[in-house]
Amino acid sequence: MGTRIAAGILWKANGLSEESLSRLLLSKNPDPSVDSSFKLGTAAQVPSDDGVRDALLQWNSFEFEAEAASKKMVATALRSFEEWDNHPHGRALAGVPPVALVKVADAPKRVVSGPYSRPLEGIRALDLTRVLAGPVCGRTLAAHGADVLLVTSPKLPALPRVDIDTSRGKRTTQLDLTDQSDCNRLASLVKDADVFLQAYRPGGLKDKGFGVDDVVNMRPGIVYASLTAYGWEGPWKGRRGTATGFNVAEASAYAIYKGQTDEPPLPPKALPMQALDHAAGYLLAFGINAALCKTITDGGSWEVRVSLAAVGQWIRSLGLLEPSVAFGKGTPVPPRVLPQVPEIAKLAVRVTQSGMKIAEGPRREMTAIQHAAVLSVTPVKEDSEAPMVLDAHAAEWA
């Protein structure tokens, strides 16, 4: 398979580069995707990030993007807005809304009864997602009262800096869907679920027996929520991707690179935050709420469709800030210091560890930013607990 690149080198190599025609963003994927780069011949025996860069610069960025996609890698060429709008997939997505509801099967109307203090109390949601939009969606459902069970694979790496915060209010368990007994366990959970939320590559869960048709047959009346990179239409519909990658493909990063001015361009750089991921997560939660309403008023099983690409185009349609505002002087980002600066302290909540593993030692604590929603009649649940590990609970409903 070739020599494995050290993590630090890969991190540095995963940047934007505009030298000649090689303008690429490589996704920091687990090691299997790194091995794929050796198959392409771009980084064989490369000892440093400079070597990776030099190898990539031998490629035309669009040709490398296409070749990488054929090897199931995530690599994205940097485009201008005009280039994206003229791209076949950009044209296919023109006018596609950021959220779509599709009735996929008939089912009796959902019956709702009993007093509830939050809109999603009594709703059980299976969360099969990883970084970042999907977990934000699941966290939002939990904040509004849903019983959210996050299901991850023990074969995939944990990402504590993201997992801990986005698991607030959830319970967490792990199942290996290459093991038939774990597949059976997940199927059992589906039968009592109201929402099945997934954000794996297109077709990934269908291969394991948990595609939309499979889940709807197991649980008529369920809401199946899907997040993909590039949507359900167009030549890239089956392509793997990330929010950062789409920002590059669709030119959001290019706009920052150019500075939206006539001044000499700045070096390409990443966006200051994952706005696309967070927006997609909240819109996915919105779509799930709308679909649950449909199950009450119309009956049926519903699929919620959200893609990073459609959300990104929708954000772009809202307009761009003037350069003097976007790149001018502003309030600096609050520093990460203790004691916290007042701006952070007034938004902070204390969270303690939950789950079976707390018996193994003292309960951990963390400080988090409170939920953004402010509702007068049905306030969000400010979670005082979070599992803080991905296998804190049994694979069962509470």
C-alpha positions as CSV (number, residue, x, y, z in Angstrom):
1,M,0.0,0.0,0.0
2,G,3.0,2.3,0.4
3,T,4.5,4.3,3.2
4,R,2.0,5.9,5.5
5,I,2.1,9.7,5.9
6,A,2.4,10.9,9.5
7,A,-0.7,12.6,10.8
8,G,1.0,16.0,11.3
9,I,2.2,16.0,7.7
10,L,-1.2,15.0,6.4
11,W,-2.7,17.9,8.4
12,K,-0.4,20.4,6.8
13,A,-0.9,18.9,3.4
14,N,-4.7,19.3,3.8
15,G,-4.7,22.9,2.8
16,L,-5.7,25.1,-0.1
17,S,-3.0,25.5,-2.8
18,E,-3.1,27.7,-5.9
19,E,0.1,27.2,-7.8
20,S,-0.1,26.5,-11.5
21,L,-3.4,24.7,-12.0
22,S,-3.2,22.6,-8.8
23,R,-5.8,24.1,-6.5
24,L,-6.8,21.3,-4.2
25,L,-8.2,20.5,-0.8
26,L,-7.6,17.0,0.5
27,S,-9.9,15.7,3.2
28,K,-8.2,14.6,6.5
29,N,-9.7,11.1,6.3
30,P,-8.9,8.0,8.3
31,D,-5.8,6.0,7.1
32,P,-7.6,4.0,4.4
33,S,-8.0,7.2,2.3
34,V,-4.4,8.1,2.9
35,D,-3.4,4.7,1.4
36,S,-5.6,5.6,-1.6
37,S,-3.3,8.5,-2.3
38,F,-0.4,6.1,-2.7
39,K,-2.4,4.2,-5.3
40,L,-2.7,7.4,-7.3
41,G,1.1,7.7,-7.2
42,T,1.0,11.2,-5.8
43,A,2.8,10.7,-2.5
44,A,4.6,7.4,-2.6
45,Q,7.5,7.3,-0.2
46,V,7.0,11.1,0.5
47,P,8.7,12.0,3.8
48,S,7.3,15.5,4.3
49,D,4.4,17.9,3.7
50,D,6.6,19.7,1.1
51,G,7.0,16.4,-0.7
52,V,3.2,15.9,-0.7
53,R,2.7,19.4,-2.1
54,D,5.3,18.9,-4.8
55,A,3.8,15.6,-5.9
56,L,0.3,17.2,-6.1
57,L,1.6,20.1,-8.1
58,Q,2.4,17.7,-10.9
59,W,-1.3,17.3,-11.4
60,N,-4.0,19.5,-12.9
61,S,-6.3,20.0,-10.0
62,F,-9.5,19.0,-11.9
63,E,-7.9,15.9,-13.2
64,F,-6.7,14.9,-9.7
65,E,-10.2,15.6,-8.4
66,A,-11.7,13.2,-10.9
67,E,-9.1,10.5,-10.4
68,A,-9.4,10.7,-6.6
69,A,-13.2,10.4,-6.8
70,S,-12.8,7.3,-8.9
71,K,-10.7,5.8,-6.1
72,K,-13.3,6.9,-3.5
73,M,-11.1,9.6,-2.0
74,V,-12.3,13.0,-1.0
75,A,-10.3,15.7,-2.9
76,T,-11.8,18.9,-4.2
77,A,-10.5,21.4,-6.7
78,L,-10.9,25.1,-5.9
79,R,-13.3,26.9,-8.3
80,S,-14.6,30.3,-8.8
81,F,-18.4,31.0,-8.5
82,E,-18.6,31.1,-12.3
83,E,-16.7,27.8,-12.7
84,W,-19.1,26.1,-10.3
85,D,-22.2,27.6,-11.9
86,N,-21.1,26.3,-15.3
87,H,-20.1,22.9,-13.9
88,P,-22.6,20.1,-14.8
89,H,-23.4,19.4,-11.1
90,G,-23.7,23.1,-10.3
91,R,-26.3,23.3,-13.1
92,A,-28.1,20.2,-11.8
93,L,-28.5,21.8,-8.4
94,A,-29.7,25.2,-9.6
95,G,-32.9,26.0,-7.8
96,V,-32.8,22.9,-5.5
97,P,-34.2,23.8,-2.1
98,P,-32.0,23.3,1.0
99,V,-34.6,20.9,2.5
100,A,-36.9,18.5,0.8
101,L,-39.6,16.2,2.1
102,V,-40.5,13.1,0.1
103,K,-43.4,10.7,1.0
104,V,-41.9,7.3,0.4
105,A,-44.7,5.0,1.7
106,D,-48.2,4.9,3.1
107,A,-48.8,4.5,6.8
108,P,-51.6,5.4,9.3
109,K,-51.6,8.9,10.8
110,R,-49.5,9.3,13.9
111,V,-51.6,9.7,17.1
112,V,-50.3,12.3,19.6
113,S,-51.7,12.5,23.1
114,G,-50.7,13.7,26.5
115,P,-49.2,16.9,27.9
116,Y,-45.7,17.7,26.7
117,S,-43.5,20.6,27.8
118,R,-41.3,20.2,24.7
119,P,-42.3,19.6,21.1
120,L,-40.3,16.4,20.6
121,E,-41.0,14.6,23.9
122,G,-42.0,11.0,23.2
123,I,-40.0,10.9,20.0
124,R,-37.3,8.3,19.7
125,A,-34.5,9.1,17.2
126,L,-31.6,6.9,16.0
127,D,-28.6,9.1,15.2
128,L,-26.2,7.4,12.8
129,T,-24.0,10.4,11.9
130,R,-20.5,11.7,12.3
131,V,-18.9,15.1,12.0
132,L,-20.5,17.6,11.9
133,A,-23.9,18.5,10.5
134,G,-25.6,15.2,11.4
135,P,-24.5,15.3,15.1
136,V,-25.6,19.0,15.3
137,C,-29.0,17.9,14.0
138,G,-29.2,15.1,16.6
139,R,-28.2,17.4,19.4
140,T,-30.9,19.8,18.4
141,L,-33.6,17.1,18.4
142,A,-32.4,16.2,22.0
143,A,-32.6,19.8,23.1
144,H,-36.3,19.9,22.0
145,G,-37.1,16.8,24.0
146,A,-36.4,13.8,21.8
147,D,-34.8,10.6,23.1
148,V,-31.7,10.5,20.9
149,L,-29.5,7.4,20.7
150,L,-26.2,8.0,18.9
151,V,-25.0,4.8,17.2
152,T,-21.4,4.7,16.0
153,S,-19.1,2.0,14.8
154,P,-16.3,0.7,17.1
155,K,-14.2,0.4,13.9
156,L,-14.2,4.2,13.2
157,P,-12.0,6.6,15.2
158,A,-13.4,8.8,17.9
159,L,-13.1,12.6,17.5
160,P,-13.4,13.8,21.1
161,R,-13.2,17.5,20.3
162,V,-16.4,17.2,18.3
163,D,-18.1,14.2,19.7
164,I,-18.2,15.4,23.3
165,D,-20.1,18.6,22.5
166,T,-22.4,17.3,19.8
167,S,-23.5,14.3,22.1
168,R,-25.0,16.6,24.7
169,G,-28.4,15.4,25.7
170,K,-28.0,12.1,23.8
171,R,-27.2,8.6,24.9
172,T,-24.4,6.8,23.0
173,T,-23.8,3.2,22.0
174,Q,-21.7,1.3,19.4
175,L,-22.7,-1.4,16.9
176,D,-20.6,-3.1,14.3
177,L,-22.8,-3.4,11.2
178,T,-20.4,-5.9,9.7
179,D,-21.6,-8.3,12.5
180,Q,-25.0,-9.8,11.9
181,S,-25.9,-9.8,15.5
182,D,-25.3,-6.1,15.7
183,C,-27.3,-5.6,12.5
184,N,-30.2,-7.5,14.2
185,R,-29.9,-5.3,17.3
186,L,-30.1,-2.1,15.2
187,A,-33.1,-3.6,13.3
188,S,-34.8,-4.1,16.7
189,L,-34.1,-0.5,17.7
190,V,-35.6,0.7,14.3
191,K,-38.9,-1.0,15.1
192,D,-39.5,1.3,18.0
193,A,-38.0,4.5,16.5
194,D,-39.7,7.5,15.2
195,V,-36.7,9.0,13.4
196,F,-33.8,7.4,11.6
197,L,-31.1,10.0,11.0
198,Q,-28.1,9.1,8.8
199,A,-25.2,10.9,7.1
200,Y,-23.0,8.2,5.7
201,R,-21.9,8.1,2.1
202,P,-24.6,7.5,-0.5
203,G,-25.6,3.8,-0.4
204,G,-23.4,3.0,2.6
205,L,-26.2,2.0,4.9
206,K,-28.3,0.5,2.1
207,D,-25.4,-2.0,1.6
208,K,-25.9,-3.0,5.3
209,G,-29.7,-3.4,5.0
210,F,-30.7,0.0,6.4
211,G,-31.5,2.1,3.3
212,V,-34.7,4.1,3.3
213,D,-36.8,1.3,1.8
214,D,-35.4,-1.2,4.3
215,V,-36.1,1.0,7.3
216,V,-39.6,2.0,6.2
217,N,-40.5,-1.6,5.8
218,M,-39.2,-2.3,9.3
219,R,-41.1,0.6,10.8
220,P,-44.0,2.1,8.8
221,G,-44.6,5.7,9.6
222,I,-41.0,6.5,10.4
223,V,-39.1,9.6,9.3
224,Y,-35.9,8.7,7.5
225,A,-33.6,11.8,7.4
226,S,-30.6,11.7,5.0
227,L,-27.7,14.1,4.7
228,T,-25.4,13.8,1.7
229,A,-22.6,15.9,0.3
230,Y,-23.9,16.6,-3.2
231,G,-27.6,15.8,-3.3
232,W,-29.9,13.4,-5.2
233,E,-29.5,14.7,-8.7
234,G,-26.6,15.4,-11.1
235,P,-23.3,13.7,-11.9
236,W,-21.9,14.0,-8.4
237,K,-24.9,12.6,-6.5
238,G,-23.0,9.5,-5.4
239,R,-19.7,11.3,-4.6
240,R,-18.3,11.5,-1.1
241,G,-17.6,14.9,0.3
242,T,-17.4,17.3,3.3
243,A,-18.6,20.8,4.1
244,T,-15.1,22.2,3.7
245,G,-14.8,20.3,0.4
246,F,-18.0,21.8,-1.0
247,N,-17.0,25.3,0.1
248,V,-14.0,24.8,-2.1
249,A,-15.8,23.3,-5.0
250,E,-18.6,25.9,-4.9
251,A,-16.2,28.8,-4.5
252,S,-17.0,30.1,-1.0
253,A,-13.3,29.6,-0.2
254,Y,-12.4,31.1,-3.5
255,A,-14.3,34.3,-2.6
256,I,-12.3,34.6,0.6
257,Y,-9.1,33.9,-1.3
258,K,-9.8,36.7,-3.7
259,G,-10.9,39.0,-0.9
260,Q,-13.8,40.2,-3.1
261,T,-11.7,43.3,-3.9
262,D,-9.3,44.4,-6.6
263,E,-6.4,44.1,-4.2
264,P,-3.8,41.4,-4.7
265,P,-5.3,38.1,-3.6
266,L,-4.5,36.7,-0.2
267,P,-3.2,33.1,0.1
268,P,-6.0,30.6,0.1
269,K,-7.2,29.7,3.6
270,A,-9.9,27.8,5.3
271,L,-13.2,29.4,6.3
272,P,-13.1,30.7,9.9
273,M,-15.9,28.3,11.1
274,Q,-18.0,25.5,9.7
275,A,-21.0,27.6,9.0
276,L,-22.2,25.2,6.3
277,D,-22.1,22.2,8.6
278,H,-24.0,24.0,11.4
279,A,-26.6,25.4,8.9
280,A,-27.1,22.0,7.4
281,G,-27.6,20.4,10.8
282,Y,-30.2,22.9,11.9
283,L,-32.1,22.7,8.6
284,L,-32.0,18.9,8.8
285,A,-33.6,19.2,12.3
286,F,-36.2,21.6,10.8
287,G,-37.0,19.1,8.1
288,I,-37.4,16.3,10.6
289,N,-39.9,18.4,12.6
290,A,-41.8,19.2,9.4
291,A,-41.9,15.5,8.4
292,L,-43.1,14.5,11.9
293,C,-45.9,17.0,11.5
294,K,-46.7,15.4,8.1
295,T,-47.0,12.0,9.8
296,I,-49.6,13.5,12.2
297,T,-51.7,15.4,9.6
298,D,-51.3,13.2,6.5
299,G,-49.8,9.9,7.7
300,G,-47.2,8.0,5.7
301,S,-43.5,7.4,5.9
302,W,-41.3,10.4,5.0
303,E,-37.7,11.0,3.9
304,V,-36.0,14.3,4.7
305,R,-33.3,15.2,2.2
306,V,-30.6,17.7,2.9
307,S,-27.4,18.1,1.1
308,L,-24.4,20.2,1.9
309,A,-24.4,21.4,-1.7
310,A,-28.0,22.6,-1.7
311,V,-27.5,24.3,1.7
312,G,-24.3,25.9,0.5
313,Q,-26.0,27.3,-2.6
314,W,-28.9,28.6,-0.5
315,I,-26.4,30.4,1.9
316,R,-24.8,32.0,-1.1
317,S,-28.1,33.1,-2.4
318,L,-28.6,35.2,0.7
319,G,-25.9,37.5,-0.5
320,L,-22.3,38.5,0.4
321,L,-21.1,41.1,2.8
322,E,-19.3,44.2,1.5
323,P,-15.5,43.6,1.7
324,S,-15.1,46.4,4.2
325,V,-17.5,44.6,6.5
326,A,-16.3,41.0,5.9
327,F,-12.6,41.8,6.0
328,G,-12.5,45.0,7.9
329,K,-11.9,45.7,11.6
330,G,-14.2,43.8,14.0
331,T,-14.4,42.4,17.4
332,P,-11.8,39.7,17.8
333,V,-12.7,36.1,18.6
334,P,-12.8,35.7,22.4
335,P,-9.7,33.9,23.6
336,R,-9.7,30.4,25.2
337,V,-8.7,31.4,28.7
338,L,-9.7,30.8,32.3
339,P,-11.4,32.5,33.8
340,Q,-13.6,33.0,30.8
341,V,-14.1,36.4,29.3
342,P,-17.6,37.9,30.1
343,E,-18.9,37.3,26.5
344,I,-18.4,33.5,26.9
345,A,-19.3,33.3,30.6
346,K,-22.8,34.6,30.0
347,L,-23.5,32.0,27.4
348,A,-21.8,29.0,29.2
349,V,-23.5,26.0,30.8
350,R,-21.9,23.3,33.0
351,V,-22.2,19.7,31.7
352,T,-21.4,16.6,33.6
353,Q,-20.7,13.1,32.4
354,S,-23.6,10.5,32.1
355,G,-23.8,6.9,31.2
356,M,-22.7,3.5,32.5
357,K,-19.0,4.3,32.6
358,I,-19.1,6.9,35.2
359,A,-18.8,4.1,37.8
360,E,-15.3,3.6,36.6
361,G,-14.1,6.9,38.0
362,P,-15.1,10.4,38.9
363,R,-17.7,12.2,36.6
364,R,-16.0,14.5,34.2
365,E,-17.2,18.0,33.7
366,M,-17.0,20.5,30.8
367,T,-18.2,24.0,29.9
368,A,-20.3,24.3,26.8
369,I,-22.1,27.1,25.0
370,Q,-25.9,27.0,25.6
371,H,-28.3,26.2,22.8
372,A,-29.0,29.1,20.4
373,A,-32.8,28.7,20.5
374,V,-34.8,31.0,22.8
375,L,-38.4,29.8,23.0
376,S,-40.9,31.3,25.5
377,V,-43.5,28.4,25.6
378,T,-41.3,25.4,25.0
379,P,-37.8,26.3,26.0
380,V,-35.0,24.0,24.9
381,K,-33.5,21.5,27.3
382,E,-30.3,22.9,28.6
383,D,-28.5,19.6,29.1
384,S,-26.8,19.1,32.3
385,E,-25.3,15.8,31.1
386,A,-23.4,14.4,28.2
387,P,-22.0,10.8,27.8
388,M,-18.5,12.2,26.7
389,V,-17.6,8.8,25.2
390,L,-19.2,6.9,22.3
391,D,-20.1,3.7,24.1
392,A,-21.6,5.0,27.4
393,H,-24.9,3.2,27.1
394,A,-26.5,-0.1,26.1
395,A,-28.0,-0.5,22.7
396,E,-31.6,-0.1,23.9
397,W,-34.2,2.6,24.4
398,A,-34.5,4.3,27.7
